[in-house]
Amino acid sequence: MAIDSYDNLQTTVAKFLKRADLTALIPDFIMLAETKLNRRLRTAQQRTSFTVTPSSQNVSIPSDSEEIYRVLWNGATLPFISDNFSATNAAVSQCNFGYSIEGTKLVLQVPQLGSQLVIQYFQELEALSDTNTSNWLLEDQPDIYLYATLLEASLYVRDDDRTTLWGGLLEQIVSDFEESDKRSQRPNQALVMKAR
């Protein structure tokens, strides 16, 4: 059976577990697997952007953002300012171009508002459910979903041997996927050495 839908994933996990008493918990195992995968994965398929012309210094970060990797202000990269700041902070006057993150807000420090802000970020996985039966990861890498879910089940039943097995397999396929993703982002050209 192809693992190409939420139902098929649940069916396959149940076959691997061979435990009818865990069937009702499989959706929870899938949700826990997605939570861990959201913390780990940063791939090209997750890259997206949000564009707005803000009317205040505080801009809501998109709710599906896992990690911001670049902020552009009127086409220029806006540097990250690590210390929290606000419009009333006296230290802000010494730094007139940048942004900070305070909770779910991106706080701008720019000379004036009115330009276009682009937030480039890694988008979290769209959670599987009865109404959302697939997403890009399930379509492209169903084995990651399978082993991540089996790992959560083995942790639940406290099966150390299976936890080691599923955890090792998951780590290997996620590492392979991340490496493949990195290679796909580089041009496939021979290196040319220049004479000095």
C-alpha positions as protocol buffer text, in pm:
chain_id: "A"
residue {
  index: 1
  type: MET
  ca { x: 0 y: 0 z: 0 }
}
residue {
  index: 2
  type: ALA
  ca { x: 129 y: 344 z: -90 }
}
residue {
  index: 3
  type: ILE
  ca { x: 163 y: 583 z: 201 }
}
residue {
  index: 4
  type: ASP
  ca { x: -1 y: 871 z: 17 }
}
residue {
  index: 5
  type: SER
  ca { x: -272 y: 989 z: 256 }
}
residue {
  index: 6
  type: TYR
  ca { x: -344 y: 1041 z: 623 }
}
residue {
  index: 7
  type: ASP
  ca { x: -561 y: 727 z: 629 }
}
residue {
  index: 8
  type: ASN
  ca { x: -298 y: 516 z: 453 }
}
residue {
  index: 9
  type: LEU
  ca { x: -30 y: 640 z: 693 }
}
residue {
  index: 10
  type: GLN
  ca { x: -244 y: 538 z: 990 }
}
residue {
  index: 11
  type: THR
  ca { x: -311 y: 196 z: 834 }
}
residue {
  index: 12
  type: THR
  ca { x: 59 y: 136 z: 767 }
}
residue {
  index: 13
  type: VAL
  ca { x: 160 y: 244 z: 1117 }
}
residue {
  index: 14
  type: ALA
  ca { x: -100 y: 5 z: 1263 }
}
residue {
  index: 15
  type: LYS
  ca { x: 44 y: -280 z: 1054 }
}
residue {
  index: 16
  type: PHE
  ca { x: 395 y: -208 z: 1183 }
}
residue {
  index: 17
  type: LEU
  ca { x: 279 y: -181 z: 1545 }
}
residue {
  index: 18
  type: LYS
  ca { x: 65 y: -496 z: 1538 }
}
residue {
  index: 19
  type: ARG
  ca { x: -120 y: -368 z: 1844 }
}
residue {
  index: 20
  type: ALA
  ca { x: -494 y: -305 z: 1817 }
}
residue {
  index: 21
  type: ASP
  ca { x: -492 y: -125 z: 2154 }
}
residue {
  index: 22
  type: LEU
  ca { x: -279 y: 155 z: 2001 }
}
residue {
  index: 23
  type: THR
  ca { x: -492 y: 221 z: 1691 }
}
residue {
  index: 24
  type: ALA
  ca { x: -690 y: 506 z: 1850 }
}
residue {
  index: 25
  type: LEU
  ca { x: -362 y: 675 z: 1953 }
}
residue {
  index: 26
  type: ILE
  ca { x: -205 y: 678 z: 1606 }
}
residue {
  index: 27
  type: PRO
  ca { x: -336 y: 1030 z: 1522 }
}
residue {
  index: 28
  type: ASP
  ca { x: -167 y: 1154 z: 1841 }
}
residue {
  index: 29
  type: PHE
  ca { x: 159 y: 984 z: 1742 }
}
residue {
  index: 30
  type: ILE
  ca { x: 138 y: 1153 z: 1400 }
}
residue {
  index: 31
  type: MET
  ca { x: 78 y: 1493 z: 1563 }
}
residue {
  index: 32
  type: LEU
  ca { x: 378 y: 1445 z: 1796 }
}
residue {
  index: 33
  type: ALA
  ca { x: 592 y: 1338 z: 1500 }
}
residue {
  index: 34
  type: GLU
  ca { x: 492 y: 1652 z: 1310 }
}
residue {
  index: 35
  type: THR
  ca { x: 582 y: 1867 z: 1610 }
}
residue {
  index: 36
  type: LYS
  ca { x: 934 y: 1722 z: 1622 }
}
residue {
  index: 37
  type: LEU
  ca { x: 976 y: 1740 z: 1245 }
}
residue {
  index: 38
  type: ASN
  ca { x: 876 y: 2109 z: 1252 }
}
residue {
  index: 39
  type: ARG
  ca { x: 1162 y: 2175 z: 1493 }
}
residue {
  index: 40
  type: ARG
  ca { x: 1411 y: 1984 z: 1276 }
}
residue {
  index: 41
  type: LEU
  ca { x: 1335 y: 2030 z: 907 }
}
residue {
  index: 42
  type: ARG
  ca { x: 1449 y: 2338 z: 714 }
}
residue {
  index: 43
  type: THR
  ca { x: 1418 y: 2255 z: 344 }
}
residue {
  index: 44
  type: ALA
  ca { x: 1358 y: 2432 z: 17 }
}
residue {
  index: 45
  type: GLN
  ca { x: 996 y: 2312 z: 14 }
}
residue {
  index: 46
  type: GLN
  ca { x: 936 y: 2504 z: 336 }
}
residue {
  index: 47
  type: ARG
  ca { x: 1069 y: 2838 z: 210 }
}
residue {
  index: 48
  type: THR
  ca { x: 803 y: 3101 z: 161 }
}
residue {
  index: 49
  type: SER
  ca { x: 756 y: 3473 z: 210 }
}
residue {
  index: 50
  type: PHE
  ca { x: 509 y: 3727 z: 340 }
}
residue {
  index: 51
  type: THR
  ca { x: 494 y: 4079 z: 193 }
}
residue {
  index: 52
  type: VAL
  ca { x: 334 y: 4380 z: 357 }
}
residue {
  index: 53
  type: THR
  ca { x: 365 y: 4758 z: 368 }
}
residue {
  index: 54
  type: PRO
  ca { x: 350 y: 4814 z: 744 }
}
residue {
  index: 55
  type: SER
  ca { x: 179 y: 5111 z: 902 }
}
residue {
  index: 56
  type: SER
  ca { x: 350 y: 5061 z: 1239 }
}
residue {
  index: 57
  type: GLN
  ca { x: 682 y: 4935 z: 1371 }
}
residue {
  index: 58
  type: ASN
  ca { x: 520 y: 4614 z: 1499 }
}
residue {
  index: 59
  type: VAL
  ca { x: 438 y: 4354 z: 1235 }
}
residue {
  index: 60
  type: SER
  ca { x: 278 y: 4019 z: 1316 }
}
residue {
  index: 61
  type: ILE
  ca { x: 496 y: 3725 z: 1218 }
}
residue {
  index: 62
  type: PRO
  ca { x: 302 y: 3480 z: 997 }
}
residue {
  index: 63
  type: SER
  ca { x: 138 y: 3218 z: 1219 }
}
residue {
  index: 64
  type: ASP
  ca { x: 282 y: 2931 z: 1011 }
}
residue {
  index: 65
  type: SER
  ca { x: 641 y: 3053 z: 1053 }
}
residue {
  index: 66
  type: GLU
  ca { x: 891 y: 2813 z: 1206 }
}
residue {
  index: 67
  type: GLU
  ca { x: 1199 y: 3029 z: 1148 }
}
residue {
  index: 68
  type: ILE
  ca { x: 1270 y: 3360 z: 977 }
}
residue {
  index: 69
  type: TYR
  ca { x: 1582 y: 3346 z: 761 }
}
residue {
  index: 70
  type: ARG
  ca { x: 1577 y: 3689 z: 593 }
}
residue {
  index: 71
  type: VAL
  ca { x: 1393 y: 4020 z: 621 }
}
residue {
  index: 72
  type: LEU
  ca { x: 1397 y: 4270 z: 336 }
}
residue {
  index: 73
  type: TRP
  ca { x: 1303 y: 4636 z: 362 }
}
residue {
  index: 74
  type: ASN
  ca { x: 1245 y: 4802 z: 27 }
}
residue {
  index: 75
  type: GLY
  ca { x: 1462 y: 4530 z: -133 }
}
residue {
  index: 76
  type: ALA
  ca { x: 1757 y: 4564 z: 111 }
}
residue {
  index: 77
  type: THR
  ca { x: 1839 y: 4301 z: 373 }
}
residue {
  index: 78
  type: LEU
  ca { x: 1739 y: 4426 z: 714 }
}
residue {
  index: 79
  type: PRO
  ca { x: 1988 y: 4319 z: 985 }
}
residue {
  index: 80
  type: PHE
  ca { x: 1871 y: 4142 z: 1298 }
}
residue {
  index: 81
  type: ILE
  ca { x: 1923 y: 4333 z: 1623 }
}
residue {
  index: 82
  type: SER
  ca { x: 1965 y: 4079 z: 1899 }
}
residue {
  index: 83
  type: ASP
  ca { x: 1862 y: 4291 z: 2196 }
}
residue {
  index: 84
  type: ASN
  ca { x: 1492 y: 4359 z: 2239 }
}
residue {
  index: 85
  type: PHE
  ca { x: 1401 y: 4714 z: 2170 }
}
residue {
  index: 86
  type: SER
  ca { x: 1095 y: 4932 z: 2128 }
}
residue {
  index: 87
  type: ALA
  ca { x: 1021 y: 5275 z: 1991 }
}
residue {
  index: 88
  type: THR
  ca { x: 1069 y: 5424 z: 2338 }
}
residue {
  index: 89
  type: ASN
  ca { x: 1404 y: 5256 z: 2404 }
}
residue {
  index: 90
  type: ALA
  ca { x: 1682 y: 5515 z: 2417 }
}
residue {
  index: 91
  type: ALA
  ca { x: 1933 y: 5267 z: 2271 }
}
residue {
  index: 92
  type: VAL
  ca { x: 1732 y: 5257 z: 1949 }
}
residue {
  index: 93
  type: SER
  ca { x: 1852 y: 5600 z: 1851 }
}
residue {
  index: 94
  type: GLN
  ca { x: 2199 y: 5454 z: 1795 }
}
residue {
  index: 95
  type: CYS
  ca { x: 2068 y: 5188 z: 1553 }
}
residue {
  index: 96
  type: ASN
  ca { x: 1840 y: 5322 z: 1281 }
}
residue {
  index: 97
  type: PHE
  ca { x: 1812 y: 5017 z: 1056 }
}
residue {
  index: 98
  type: GLY
  ca { x: 1723 y: 4666 z: 1167 }
}
residue {
  index: 99
  type: TYR
  ca { x: 1462 y: 4447 z: 1328 }
}
residue {
  index: 100
  type: SER
  ca { x: 1408 y: 4248 z: 1643 }
}
residue {
  index: 101
  type: ILE
  ca { x: 1161 y: 3979 z: 1740 }
}
residue {
  index: 102
  type: GLU
  ca { x: 943 y: 4021 z: 2045 }
}
residue {
  index: 103
  type: GLY
  ca { x: 706 y: 3728 z: 2093 }
}
residue {
  index: 104
  type: THR
  ca { x: 497 y: 3696 z: 1778 }
}
residue {
  index: 105
  type: LYS
  ca { x: 589 y: 4043 z: 1653 }
}
residue {
  index: 106
  type: LEU
  ca { x: 868 y: 4161 z: 1428 }
}
residue {
  index: 107
  type: VAL
  ca { x: 970 y: 4505 z: 1556 }
}
residue {
  index: 108
  type: LEU
  ca { x: 1111 y: 4736 z: 1290 }
}
residue {
  index: 109
  type: GLN
  ca { x: 1371 y: 5003 z: 1340 }
}
residue {
  index: 110
  type: VAL
  ca { x: 1372 y: 5192 z: 1010 }
}
residue {
  index: 111
  type: PRO
  ca { x: 1410 y: 5562 z: 926 }
}
residue {
  index: 112
  type: GLN
  ca { x: 1048 y: 5583 z: 811 }
}
residue {
  index: 113
  type: LEU
  ca { x: 754 y: 5355 z: 738 }
}
residue {
  index: 114
  type: GLY
  ca { x: 585 y: 5318 z: 401 }
}
residue {
  index: 115
  type: SER
  ca { x: 823 y: 5082 z: 223 }
}
residue {
  index: 116
  type: GLN
  ca { x: 764 y: 4718 z: 138 }
}
residue {
  index: 117
  type: LEU
  ca { x: 860 y: 4460 z: 401 }
}
residue {
  index: 118
  type: VAL
  ca { x: 927 y: 4101 z: 294 }
}
residue {
  index: 119
  type: ILE
  ca { x: 963 y: 3833 z: 560 }
}
residue {
  index: 120
  type: GLN
  ca { x: 1124 y: 3518 z: 420 }
}
residue {
  index: 121
  type: TYR
  ca { x: 1074 y: 3218 z: 644 }
}
residue {
  index: 122
  type: PHE
  ca { x: 1053 y: 2842 z: 678 }
}
residue {
  index: 123
  type: GLN
  ca { x: 689 y: 2738 z: 689 }
}
residue {
  index: 124
  type: GLU
  ca { x: 575 y: 2471 z: 933 }
}
residue {
  index: 125
  type: LEU
  ca { x: 428 y: 2148 z: 801 }
}
residue {
  index: 126
  type: GLU
  ca { x: 62 y: 2163 z: 723 }
}
residue {
  index: 127
  type: ALA
  ca { x: -70 y: 1916 z: 980 }
}
residue {
  index: 128
  type: LEU
  ca { x: -236 y: 1601 z: 851 }
}
residue {
  index: 129
  type: SER
  ca { x: -596 y: 1542 z: 949 }
}
residue {
  index: 130
  type: ASP
  ca { x: -919 y: 1390 z: 823 }
}
residue {
  index: 131
  type: THR
  ca { x: -977 y: 1708 z: 621 }
}
residue {
  index: 132
  type: ASN
  ca { x: -613 y: 1770 z: 518 }
}
residue {
  index: 133
  type: THR
  ca { x: -514 y: 1424 z: 399 }
}
residue {
  index: 134
  type: SER
  ca { x: -170 y: 1505 z: 255 }
}
residue {
  index: 135
  type: ASN
  ca { x: 110 y: 1759 z: 246 }
}
residue {
  index: 136
  type: TRP
  ca { x: 439 y: 1800 z: 61 }
}
residue {
  index: 137
  type: LEU
  ca { x: 639 y: 1588 z: 309 }
}
residue {
  index: 138
  type: LEU
  ca { x: 400 y: 1293 z: 297 }
}
residue {
  index: 139
  type: GLU
  ca { x: 402 y: 1311 z: -84 }
}
residue {
  index: 140
  type: ASP
  ca { x: 782 y: 1343 z: -116 }
}
residue {
  index: 141
  type: GLN
  ca { x: 913 y: 1153 z: 188 }
}
residue {
  index: 142
  type: PRO
  ca { x: 649 y: 916 z: 329 }
}
residue {
  index: 143
  type: ASP
  ca { x: 918 y: 712 z: 506 }
}
residue {
  index: 144
  type: ILE
  ca { x: 1003 y: 1013 z: 724 }
}
residue {
  index: 145
  type: TYR
  ca { x: 642 y: 1031 z: 836 }
}
residue {
  index: 146
  type: LEU
  ca { x: 628 y: 656 z: 894 }
}
residue {
  index: 147
  type: TYR
  ca { x: 943 y: 628 z: 1106 }
}
residue {
  index: 148
  type: ALA
  ca { x: 874 y: 951 z: 1297 }
}
residue {
  index: 149
  type: THR
  ca { x: 529 y: 818 z: 1389 }
}
residue {
  index: 150
  type: LEU
  ca { x: 662 y: 474 z: 1483 }
}
residue {
  index: 151
  type: LEU
  ca { x: 925 y: 641 z: 1701 }
}
residue {
  index: 152
  type: GLU
  ca { x: 652 y: 825 z: 1894 }
}
residue {
  index: 153
  type: ALA
  ca { x: 459 y: 499 z: 1939 }
}
residue {
  index: 154
  type: SER
  ca { x: 767 y: 316 z: 2070 }
}
residue {
  index: 155
  type: LEU
  ca { x: 833 y: 598 z: 2318 }
}
residue {
  index: 156
  type: TYR
  ca { x: 473 y: 569 z: 2436 }
}
residue {
  index: 157
  type: VAL
  ca { x: 494 y: 194 z: 2501 }
}
residue {
  index: 158
  type: ARG
  ca { x: 849 y: 230 z: 2641 }
}
residue {
  index: 159
  type: ASP
  ca { x: 1001 y: -17 z: 2398 }
}
residue {
  index: 160
  type: ASP
  ca { x: 1370 y: 74 z: 2409 }
}
residue {
  index: 161
  type: ASP
  ca { x: 1469 y: -162 z: 2127 }
}
residue {
  index: 162
  type: ARG
  ca { x: 1208 y: -21 z: 1888 }
}
residue {
  index: 163
  type: THR
  ca { x: 1288 y: 334 z: 1996 }
}
residue {
  index: 164
  type: THR
  ca { x: 1651 y: 273 z: 1902 }
}
residue {
  index: 165
  type: LEU
  ca { x: 1552 y: 108 z: 1572 }
}
residue {
  index: 166
  type: TRP
  ca { x: 1297 y: 369 z: 1459 }
}
residue {
  index: 167
  type: GLY
  ca { x: 1507 y: 658 z: 1590 }
}
residue {
  index: 168
  type: GLY
  ca { x: 1815 y: 538 z: 1400 }
}
residue {
  index: 169
  type: LEU
  ca { x: 1623 y: 486 z: 1077 }
}
residue {
  index: 170
  type: LEU
  ca { x: 1454 y: 825 z: 1111 }
}
residue {
  index: 171
  type: GLU
  ca { x: 1784 y: 1002 z: 1174 }
}
residue {
  index: 172
  type: GLN
  ca { x: 1942 y: 840 z: 867 }
}
residue {
  index: 173
  type: ILE
  ca { x: 1660 y: 921 z: 625 }
}
residue {
  index: 174
  type: VAL
  ca { x: 1620 y: 1277 z: 755 }
}
residue {
  index: 175
  type: SER
  ca { x: 1997 y: 1332 z: 718 }
}
residue {
  index: 176
  type: ASP
  ca { x: 1988 y: 1187 z: 366 }
}
residue {
  index: 177
  type: PHE
  ca { x: 1691 y: 1408 z: 279 }
}
residue {
  index: 178
  type: GLU
  ca { x: 1860 y: 1720 z: 417 }
}
residue {
  index: 179
  type: GLU
  ca { x: 2178 y: 1645 z: 221 }
}
residue {
  index: 180
  type: SER
  ca { x: 1979 y: 1583 z: -96 }
}
residue {
  index: 181
  type: ASP
  ca { x: 1793 y: 1910 z: -40 }
}
residue {
  index: 182
  type: LYS
  ca { x: 2122 y: 2100 z: 3 }
}
residue {
  index: 183
  type: ARG
  ca { x: 2263 y: 1945 z: -318 }
}
residue {
  index: 184
  type: SER
  ca { x: 1950 y: 2041 z: -510 }
}
residue {
  index: 185
  type: GLN
  ca { x: 2008 y: 2406 z: -415 }
}
residue {
  index: 186
  type: ARG
  ca { x: 2357 y: 2414 z: -568 }
}
residue {
  index: 187
  type: PRO
  ca { x: 2426 y: 2436 z: -940 }
}
residue {
  index: 188
  type: ASN
  ca { x: 2527 y: 2105 z: -1093 }
}
residue {
  index: 189
  type: GLN
  ca { x: 2840 y: 2227 z: -1268 }
}
residue {
  index: 190
  type: ALA
  ca { x: 3202 y: 2120 z: -1273 }
}
residue {
  index: 191
  type: LEU
  ca { x: 3438 y: 2340 z: -1075 }
}
residue {
  index: 192
  type: VAL
  ca { x: 3671 y: 2548 z: -1288 }
}
residue {
  index: 193
  type: MET
  ca { x: 4016 y: 2632 z: -1154 }
}
residue {
  index: 194
  type: LYS
  ca { x: 4158 y: 2969 z: -1252 }
}
residue {
  index: 195
  type: ALA
  ca { x: 4530 y: 3005 z: -1316 }
}
residue {
  index: 196
  type: ARG
  ca { x: 4705 y: 3277 z: -1120 }
}
